[in-house]
Amino acid sequence: MAAWDLSVIVEDLGPDAAPITISVASDLHIGGVILKLVEKLQIKRDWSDHALWWEQKQRWLLKTAWTLEKWEVHADARLIFMPQHKPVKLGLPNGIILKLRACFSNPVFQTVMGICRMLGIRHPEELSLLRPVEEKKKKKDKDLSEDIYDLTEKSTVSSTVPAVSRPCLYNGMPPHFADSDKLEAVYKMLSVTQPPPPPEVIAKQYRPASVVDKAHINGRWLDSSRCLMQQDIKGNDRLWLRFKFFSFYDIDSKYDVVRVTQLYEQARWAILLEDIDCTEEEMMLFGALQYHISKVSQSEPQMLCSNAALDDLETALQSLEVKMEGESSSASELLKTMTAPDLNDYLKIFRPKKLTLKGYKQYWFKFQDTSISYFKSKEESIGEPIQQINLKGCEVAPDVNVAAQKFLIKLLIPAPEGMNEVYLRCDNEQQYAEWMAACRLASKGKSLADSTFQSEIDSIRSFLAMQKTNGSQGNAAASDESINPHSLVSPRYHKKYKPKQLTPRILDAYQNVNQLSLTDALMRFLQIWQALPDFGLSYVVVRFKGSRKDEVLGIAPNRLIRIDLSVGDVVKTWRYNNMKQWNVNWDIKQVAIEFEGNVNIAFSCLTADCKIVHEYIGGYIFMSTRSREKSDVLNEELFHKLTGGHEAL
């Protein structure tokens, strides 16, 4: 074959260096090209991380056994010889910036796996990278240099090494952090919660003013199936690492110190920046928990000493438990259905969609399996009910104000034409806890016989207890000068209340949580965050097929919701478990979904690429397939099949 000249730019020689020309033939493989290039360079160093990047085609030539002919590389190709791992400045949920080496040649999904392995975060599939929101810098802020913790010396953990579900810990941390005091200090920054931010820092942060503002942030996610180079990310660029899929699997306080801390920080900032709505009572409780967590984390060291033998025993016991649960399930199911507790009582019901002027009406309610039936009175409950409502697949949201003795359960029940809204009003805490727990279980398709019924009641009651105010004790603690209430609540309350009005209210709620250990307080904060009605919703502005106006699509861990922008109400909910298939028309950028019962929807995405929406839906379906019985190894191939779009197929 005839020889021809191929020019290659070597990134390490600097931006102004001339390309290196080598003589090649079309049947020379890429490995041979690299060998010739390195020989011509005559620089002694380790070139093993380097590879060729083809700029016009935006692809890495990683299959080194392929020939130039097979890759279709000709003399006009602009090839760059550069390292596959480059430094990036990574912003974490707690505001810390780490400089570390990330892989620029693997799909982002694998790059995130490598980063999480290095930081000691399990289940990396729940996180992803996004482009940061630009902060408006004032002129006087110019000289403020930010702290960047440099981890580039540490060799990157390869993402191809399979993840261990319960990694070995050394002094409570991944072994690679135990190498030096500097690295140990970085691990402390990752695993210990940050003190409450000063109010001026909160005020300076970008706050979404509307659901459309919230939608714009989701246009910044990187594509998991393409590499960083293909998405125009350069060495030393800034990226954010965030939890993207709000479906947290197998949280273990022992192995997930960094994961829980970063999750808490992401939740805390979502609340402080009003990214998620909550009531005033809930805000005071979040404030109290933050205050308690910051107090306890200063006094209680988070480093745990681990004992390998005990770890193995624990793992063995857990797998035995899973095995025994599986074996005894059929007999226990039978027993359960025979011993399901009774739940019947007088409740008040209100249906806002029915055009009646009457408010709440009292009926006798009966809970059976996953349905509630109601009758005019207890005496008539032997006959036919006025109505039976099946709660399987419904939305259950609390509307509670303990001080005002308001205990409402808000149900959104799927119907062919949309969602039917029903409110149930309970008389007291005990009744509310039982019925709320029953509704939550029924929405997941579980009956009252389920073993988690009692623990669900207990968790609701402890949440209500936290919202109670203890007037007498509050004043005693109010003299505590270490509290700055404006660091603990969102700016809306800075305008509404003076610090001296907020302090007693936060300390009041603090009385109910000050006995919790650090781990319990963090978990309780996350539980209350997860119980908020808008939890886990990621928004995208879309245009539905046949519609003339923009609307918002909310993507949640188990459903899609359609929001009318003019009134801000949920118009319709579609659940993933009713989904038959979804397709993306990449040419016209339209997503089409088919649900059971001949329901078809189609929409084009306005504030994010349709690939991002496709990845969200496929990603959540992937999250729901994870289970201990199957395997602890991450099924990367399935993730790419569900989220990868046309390139992956």
C-alpha positions in Angstrom: 0.0 0.0 0.0 1.2 3.5 -0.8 2.6 5.6 2.1 1.1 9.0 2.9 1.7 11.7 5.5 -0.5 12.0 8.6 -0.2 15.1 10.8 -0.9 14.7 14.5 -1.1 17.5 17.1 0.5 16.5 20.4 -1.3 18.4 23.2 1.6 18.1 25.7 3.9 20.2 23.5 1.7 23.2 24.0 -0.9 25.1 21.9 1.7 26.8 19.6 3.7 23.7 18.7 3.6 22.5 15.1 1.9 19.2 14.4 4.1 16.1 14.1 4.1 14.5 10.7 4.5 10.7 10.3 4.5 8.5 7.3 1.8 5.8 7.4 -0.1 3.4 5.1 -3.9 2.8 5.3 -3.4 -0.7 6.6 -1.4 0.5 9.7 -3.3 0.0 12.9 -3.8 2.8 15.5 -1.4 1.2 17.9 1.3 1.4 15.2 0.5 5.0 14.5 0.9 5.8 18.3 4.2 3.9 18.3 5.6 5.8 15.3 4.5 9.1 16.9 6.1 8.4 20.3 9.4 7.3 18.6 9.5 10.5 16.6 8.8 12.6 19.7 11.8 11.1 21.5 10.4 12.2 24.9 10.9 9.6 27.7 7.7 9.4 29.7 4.7 7.2 30.4 2.4 7.6 27.4 0.0 4.8 28.4 -2.9 7.1 29.2 -2.6 8.9 25.9 -4.9 8.2 22.9 -5.9 9.8 19.6 -8.9 12.2 19.4 -10.4 12.8 15.9 -11.6 16.4 16.1 -13.9 16.6 13.0 -15.7 13.4 13.9 -15.7 14.1 17.6 -14.6 10.6 18.6 -11.7 8.8 20.3 -9.8 6.2 18.3 -9.6 3.7 21.2 -9.7 0.5 19.3 -6.0 0.4 18.7 -6.2 -2.9 16.6 -8.4 -1.2 14.0 -6.5 0.1 10.9 -6.6 3.7 9.6 -8.7 2.3 6.7 -11.3 0.7 9.0 -11.6 4.0 11.0 -11.8 5.8 7.6 -9.0 8.2 8.6 -7.4 10.0 5.7 -4.7 12.6 5.3 -7.1 15.5 6.1 -8.0 14.1 9.5 -7.3 16.5 12.4 -5.9 14.1 15.1 -4.9 15.2 18.5 -2.7 13.0 20.8 -3.7 13.7 24.3 -4.2 12.1 27.8 -7.6 10.4 28.4 -7.6 11.6 32.1 -7.6 15.3 32.7 -8.2 17.5 35.8 -11.6 19.0 36.3 -12.9 21.3 39.1 -15.7 19.4 40.7 -18.3 21.3 42.8 -19.9 19.0 45.4 -23.4 19.4 46.9 -21.8 20.8 50.1 -20.1 23.6 48.2 -16.6 22.2 48.3 -14.6 22.3 45.1 -12.3 19.3 44.4 -9.7 19.3 41.6 -9.4 15.7 40.4 -8.5 13.7 37.3 -11.6 12.5 35.4 -11.8 10.2 32.4 -12.5 12.2 29.2 -12.8 9.2 26.9 -15.4 6.9 28.6 -19.1 7.6 28.7 -20.0 10.1 31.5 -21.8 7.2 33.3 -18.4 5.5 33.7 -16.6 8.8 34.5 -19.1 9.3 37.4 -18.5 5.7 38.6 -14.8 6.5 38.8 -15.3 9.7 40.6 -17.7 8.1 43.1 -15.4 5.2 43.7 -12.6 7.7 44.6 -14.9 9.8 46.9 -16.3 6.7 48.6 -19.9 7.1 47.4 -21.8 3.9 46.7 -24.5 3.6 44.0 -23.0 6.1 41.5 -25.9 5.5 39.1 -28.0 7.9 41.3 -25.6 10.8 40.5 -24.5 12.6 37.4 -22.6 15.7 36.2 -24.0 19.0 35.1 -22.7 22.3 33.9 -22.7 24.8 36.8 -25.0 27.9 37.0 -22.9 31.0 36.4 -22.8 33.1 39.6 -23.0 36.9 39.1 -19.7 38.3 40.3 -19.6 41.9 41.7 -16.4 43.9 41.0 -15.4 44.0 44.6 -15.6 40.2 44.9 -12.7 39.8 42.3 -9.9 39.3 44.8 -11.7 36.5 46.7 -9.9 33.3 45.7 -11.9 30.1 46.5 -10.5 27.1 48.3 -9.9 24.2 45.9 -8.8 20.9 47.3 -6.4 19.2 44.9 -6.7 15.4 44.5 -5.0 15.2 41.1 -1.9 13.6 42.6 -4.1 10.6 43.6 -4.3 8.2 40.7 -7.9 8.0 39.4 -9.7 4.9 40.4 -10.6 3.0 37.2 -14.3 2.8 36.5 -13.8 -0.6 34.9 -13.0 -2.3 38.2 -16.2 -3.8 39.5 -17.7 -1.9 42.5 -17.9 -3.7 45.8 -21.2 -3.4 47.5 -19.7 -3.2 51.0 -16.2 -1.8 50.5 -13.3 -2.4 53.0 -12.8 0.5 55.3 -9.7 1.6 57.1 -10.4 3.7 60.2 -13.8 4.3 58.9 -12.7 5.6 55.5 -11.8 4.2 52.1 -8.1 3.1 52.3 -6.8 5.6 49.6 -7.8 8.5 52.0 -5.7 7.0 54.8 -2.4 7.6 52.9 -1.7 11.1 54.2 -3.0 13.7 56.7 -3.8 16.0 53.7 -6.1 13.3 52.2 -7.6 12.5 55.5 -8.5 16.2 55.9 -10.2 16.1 52.5 -12.2 13.0 53.5 -13.3 14.9 56.6 -14.5 17.7 54.4 -16.5 15.2 52.4 -18.0 13.3 55.3 -18.7 16.0 57.9 -21.6 18.3 57.4 -20.8 22.0 56.8 -21.8 24.6 59.4 -25.0 26.6 58.5 -24.1 29.2 55.8 -24.2 32.9 56.7 -27.4 34.6 55.6 -25.5 36.8 53.0 -24.2 33.6 51.4 -27.7 32.3 51.0 -28.9 35.6 49.7 -26.2 35.6 47.0 -27.0 32.2 45.6 -29.2 31.8 42.6 -32.8 31.1 43.6 -35.4 29.8 41.1 -38.4 32.2 41.2 -40.8 29.9 39.3 -41.3 26.4 38.1 -39.9 27.5 34.7 -36.7 28.7 36.4 -36.5 25.2 38.0 -36.9 23.7 34.6 -33.9 25.5 33.2 -31.4 23.8 35.5 -32.3 20.4 34.1 -31.1 21.5 30.6 -27.6 21.5 32.1 -27.2 17.7 32.7 -24.5 16.0 30.7 -25.4 13.1 28.5 -24.5 9.9 30.3 -23.8 7.9 27.1 -21.3 10.3 25.6 -17.8 11.2 26.9 -16.8 14.6 28.3 -14.8 15.5 25.1 -17.9 15.0 23.0 -19.8 17.5 25.2 -17.2 20.2 24.8 -15.8 19.9 28.3 -12.1 20.8 28.5 -9.4 20.1 31.0 -9.7 22.3 34.2 -13.4 23.1 33.4 -15.9 23.4 36.2 -18.6 20.8 36.7 -21.1 20.0 39.4 -21.6 16.5 40.9 -25.2 16.1 42.1 -27.8 13.4 42.9 -29.9 13.3 39.7 -32.2 10.3 40.4 -34.1 10.7 43.6 -34.5 7.0 44.2 -31.9 6.2 47.0 -31.2 2.5 47.3 -29.8 0.6 50.2 -28.6 3.5 52.4 -26.3 2.1 55.1 -25.1 4.6 57.7 -21.8 2.7 58.1 -20.7 2.5 54.5 -22.5 5.7 53.2 -21.0 8.4 55.4 -20.0 10.6 52.4 -23.2 9.7 50.4 -25.5 10.6 53.3 -23.6 13.8 54.1 -23.7 15.0 50.5 -27.3 14.0 50.1 -28.1 16.0 53.3 -26.3 19.0 51.9 -28.1 18.8 48.5 -31.5 18.5 50.4 -30.6 21.4 52.8 -29.7 23.7 49.9 -32.8 22.7 48.0 -34.8 23.9 51.1 -32.8 27.0 51.8 -33.0 28.2 48.2 -36.7 27.3 47.9 -36.1 24.8 45.2 -38.8 22.7 46.9 -41.8 24.0 48.7 -42.6 23.3 52.3 -44.9 24.7 55.0 -43.8 27.1 57.7 -44.0 24.4 60.4 -41.8 22.1 58.2 -39.3 25.0 57.6 -38.9 25.5 61.4 -38.4 21.8 61.8 -35.8 21.7 59.0 -34.1 24.7 60.8 -34.1 22.9 64.1 -32.6 19.8 62.6 -29.9 21.8 60.8 -29.1 23.5 64.1 -28.9 20.2 65.9 -26.8 18.5 63.2 -24.3 21.3 63.2 -24.1 21.2 67.0 -23.6 17.4 67.2 -21.2 17.1 64.3 -18.8 19.5 66.0 -18.8 17.3 69.2 -19.4 13.8 67.8 -16.6 12.5 65.5 -17.9 10.8 62.4 -15.0 8.5 61.8 -16.0 5.0 62.7 -13.6 2.2 63.4 -14.5 -0.8 61.5 -13.8 -4.5 62.2 -13.5 -6.6 59.0 -14.6 -9.8 60.8 -17.8 -8.2 62.1 -18.5 -6.7 58.6 -18.3 -10.2 57.1 -20.6 -11.5 59.8 -23.1 -8.7 59.2 -23.1 -9.3 55.5 -23.6 -13.1 56.0 -26.5 -12.4 58.3 -28.1 -10.0 55.9 -28.0 -12.5 53.0 -29.3 -15.2 55.2 -32.2 -12.8 56.2 -33.0 -12.2 52.5 -32.9 -15.9 51.8 -35.2 -16.8 54.7 -37.6 -14.0 53.8 -37.8 -15.5 50.3 -38.4 -19.1 51.6 -41.0 -18.2 54.2 -42.9 -15.6 52.2 -45.6 -17.9 50.8 -46.6 -19.2 54.3 -46.3 -15.8 55.9 -48.4 -14.2 53.1 -51.2 -16.6 54.0 -50.9 -15.8 57.7 -50.9 -12.1 57.0 -54.1 -12.0 55.1 -55.8 -13.9 57.8 -54.6 -11.5 60.5 -54.9 -8.1 58.8 -55.9 -5.4 61.4 -59.3 -3.8 61.1 -59.4 -0.1 60.2 -62.9 1.6 60.2 -63.9 5.0 61.6 -65.9 8.1 61.0 -63.9 10.5 58.8 -64.9 13.6 56.8 -64.5 13.7 53.0 -64.4 16.6 50.5 -64.1 16.4 46.7 -62.9 19.8 45.3 -63.6 18.8 41.7 -67.4 18.3 42.3 -69.2 21.5 41.8 -70.9 21.6 45.2 -70.8 24.4 47.7 -70.9 22.0 50.6 -67.6 21.4 52.5 -66.6 18.2 54.4 -69.3 15.6 55.0 -68.9 12.8 57.6 -69.2 9.2 56.6 -68.3 5.8 58.1 -65.1 4.6 56.3 -63.8 1.1 56.0 -60.3 0.0 54.8 -60.0 -3.3 53.0 -57.0 -4.6 51.0 -56.0 -1.5 49.0 -59.4 0.2 48.9 -61.5 2.4 51.1 -65.3 2.3 51.0 -67.6 4.7 52.8 -71.2 4.4 54.1 -73.7 6.9 55.5 -73.3 5.4 59.0 -71.7 2.5 60.9 -75.1 0.7 60.9 -75.3 0.7 57.1 -71.8 -0.7 56.6 -73.1 -4.2 56.1 -74.7 -3.2 52.8 -73.4 -1.6 49.6 -71.0 1.3 50.0 -71.8 4.8 48.6 -68.4 4.5 46.8 -65.4 2.3 46.9 -62.0 4.0 46.0 -59.1 1.8 45.0 -55.9 3.6 46.2 -53.4 1.5 44.3 -51.2 3.9 42.3 -52.6 7.0 43.8 -50.7 10.1 45.1 -50.8 10.6 48.9 -49.8 14.0 50.3 -50.1 15.2 53.9 -51.6 18.6 54.8 -51.0 19.0 58.5 -50.8 21.8 61.0 -50.5 20.3 64.5 -50.9 23.7 66.3 -54.2 24.3 64.5 -55.3 20.6 64.9 -55.6 20.2 61.1 -55.0 16.7 59.9 -55.8 16.3 56.2 -54.9 13.5 53.8 -54.8 14.6 50.2 -55.4 11.8 47.7 -55.0 12.1 43.9 -56.6 9.1 42.4 -55.8 8.1 38.8 -58.8 8.2 36.4 -59.0 7.9 32.6 -59.6 11.6 32.1 -57.1 12.9 34.7 -56.6 12.8 38.4 -59.5 12.9 40.9 -58.8 14.8 44.0 -60.2 13.7 47.4 -59.5 15.1 50.8 -59.9 13.1 54.0 -60.1 14.9 57.3 -59.1 13.2 60.5 -60.1 14.3 64.1 -56.8 13.6 65.9 -53.2 12.5 65.6 -53.8 8.8 66.3 -56.5 8.5 63.6 -54.5 10.5 61.1 -51.3 8.4 61.7 -53.3 5.1 61.1 -55.2 6.3 58.0 -52.2 8.0 56.5 -50.0 4.9 56.9 -52.8 2.7 55.4 -53.2 5.1 52.4 -49.4 5.2 51.8 -49.2 1.4 51.9 -52.3 1.0 49.6 -50.8 3.4 47.1 -47.8 1.0 46.8 -50.3 -1.9 46.4 -49.8 -3.2 49.9 -52.5 -4.1 52.4 -52.8 -3.5 56.1 -51.4 -7.0 56.7 -48.0 -5.7 55.5 -45.3 -5.9 58.2 -44.4 -2.2 57.7 -47.8 -0.9 58.7 -47.0 -0.4 62.4 -43.5 1.1 61.7 -45.2 3.5 59.2 -47.6 4.6 61.9 -44.8 5.1 64.4 -42.8 7.2 61.9 -45.8 9.5 61.1 -46.4 9.9 64.9 -42.8 10.8 65.6 -43.0 13.3 62.7 -46.1 14.9 64.3 -44.5 14.9 67.7 -41.6 17.0 66.2 -44.0 19.7 65.1 -45.5 20.1 68.5 -44.5 23.2 70.4 -43.5 23.2 74.0 -44.1 26.7 75.1 -42.6 26.5 78.5 -39.3 24.8 77.5 -38.8 27.0 74.4 -38.1 30.1 76.5 -35.5 28.4 78.6 -33.5 27.6 75.5 -34.1 30.9 73.8 -31.1 32.5 75.6 -28.8 30.4 73.4 -26.8 33.0 71.6 -25.1 30.6 69.2 -28.1 30.4 66.9 -28.4 32.6 63.8 -32.0 31.7 62.6 -31.4 33.4 59.2 -28.8 30.8 58.4 -31.3 28.0 59.0 -34.4 29.1 57.0 -35.0 30.3 53.4 -34.8 34.1 52.5 -38.6 34.3 52.4 -38.6 34.1 56.2 -35.8 36.6 56.5 -38.2 39.2 55.1 -41.2 37.9 57.1 -39.7 37.6 60.6 -37.0 39.2 62.7 -34.3 36.9 64.1 -35.8 37.3 67.6 -39.2 36.1 66.3 -37.6 33.1 64.6 -35.2 32.0 67.3 -37.9 30.8 69.8 -39.8 29.0 67.1 -36.7 27.1 65.9 -35.7 26.3 69.5 -39.2 25.1 70.1 -38.9 22.5 67.3 -35.4 21.8 68.5 -36.7 20.5 71.8 -38.3 17.6 69.9 -35.1 16.6 68.1 -32.2 17.4 70.5 -32.0 13.8 71.7 -31.2 12.4 68.2 -27.7 11.1 67.4 -26.0 12.6 64.4 -26.9 9.7 62.0 -30.5 9.6 63.2 -30.8 13.4 62.8 -29.4 13.3 59.2 -31.7 10.4 58.3 -34.7 12.2 59.9 -33.9 15.3 57.8 -33.8 13.2 54.7 -37.1 11.4 55.6 -39.0 14.6 56.1 -37.5 16.0 52.8 -38.6 12.8 51.0 -42.2 13.2 52.5 -42.7 16.7 51.0 -45.3 16.6 48.2 -42.9 18.0 45.6 -40.0 15.7 46.5 -38.1 14.2 43.6 -39.7 16.3 40.9 -37.5 17.4 38.0 -39.2 19.9 35.7 -38.9 20.4 31.9 -40.9 22.9 29.9 -42.6 21.1 27.0 -45.2 21.5 24.3 -47.7 18.7 24.1 -48.7 17.5 20.6 -51.9 19.3 19.5 -51.5 22.0 22.2 -50.7 25.6 21.5 -49.2 26.6 24.9 -46.1 25.7 26.9 -46.7 23.4 29.8 -44.4 21.8 32.4 -43.6 18.1 32.7 -42.6 17.0 36.1 -40.5 13.8 36.2 -40.6 11.9 39.5 -39.2 8.5 40.6 -42.5 6.7 39.8 -44.6 9.0 37.6 -44.8 11.8 35.1 -47.0 14.8 35.9 -48.4 17.5 33.6 -48.6 21.0 35.1 -50.7 23.8 33.7 -48.4 26.9 33.8 -51.2 29.4 34.0 -52.6 28.0 37.3 -49.7 25.9 38.4 -51.9 22.9 39.0 -51.3 19.2 38.3 -53.6 18.4 35.3 -52.7 14.7 34.9 -50.4 12.0 36.2 -49.1 9.0 34.4 -47.3 6.2 36.3 -44.3 4.3 34.9 -45.9 1.0 35.9 -48.7 1.7 33.4 -46.3 2.5 30.6 -46.1 0.1 27.7 -43.4 1.8 25.7 -41.8 5.1 24.9 -40.0 6.3 21.8 -38.0 9.4 20.8 -38.1 10.8 17.3 -34.6 12.3 17.3 -35.2 14.3 14.0 -38.1 16.4 15.3 -37.0 16.0 19.0 -40.3 14.6 20.1 -40.9 12.0 22.9 -44.0 9.7 22.5 -45.2 7.5 25.3 -47.9 4.8 25.2 -49.7 3.8 28.4 -52.2 1.0 29.1 -55.8 1.7 28.2 -54.8 3.1 24.8 -53.5 6.3 26.3 -50.9 8.0 24.0 -49.0 11.2 24.7 -46.4 13.1 22.7 -44.4 16.3 23.5 -41.4 18.2 22.3 -39.0 19.5 25.0 -38.2 23.3 25.1 -35.8 23.9 28.1 -33.8 20.6 27.8 -32.7 18.3 25.1 -35.2 15.4 24.6 -32.2 13.1 25.4 -32.3 14.4 29.0 -36.0 13.6 29.4 -35.4 10.2 27.7 -32.5 9.5 30.1 -34.6 10.5 33.2 -37.5 8.1 32.3 -35.1 5.2 31.4 -33.0 6.0 34.4 -35.9 5.8 36.8 -37.1 2.5 35.3 -33.5 1.3 35.7 -33.5 2.3 39.4 -36.7 0.3 40.0 -35.0 -2.9 38.7 -32.3 -2.9 41.4 -32.7 -5.5 44.2 -30.5 -7.3 46.6 -31.6 -10.8 45.4 -30.5 -10.1 41.8 -27.0 -8.8 42.4 -25.1 -6.0 43.9 -23.1 -5.5 40.7 -24.3 -2.5 38.7 -25.9 -3.6 35.4 -24.3 -0.9 33.2 -25.4 -2.5 30.0 -29.1 -2.3 31.0 -28.7 1.4 32.1 -27.3 2.2 28.6 -30.1 0.2 26.9 -32.7 2.1 28.8 -31.1 5.6 28.6 -28.8 5.5 25.6 -30.9 6.7 22.7 -30.0 5.9 19.2 -26.2 5.9 19.6 -26.4 3.1 22.2 -28.6 1.0 20.0 
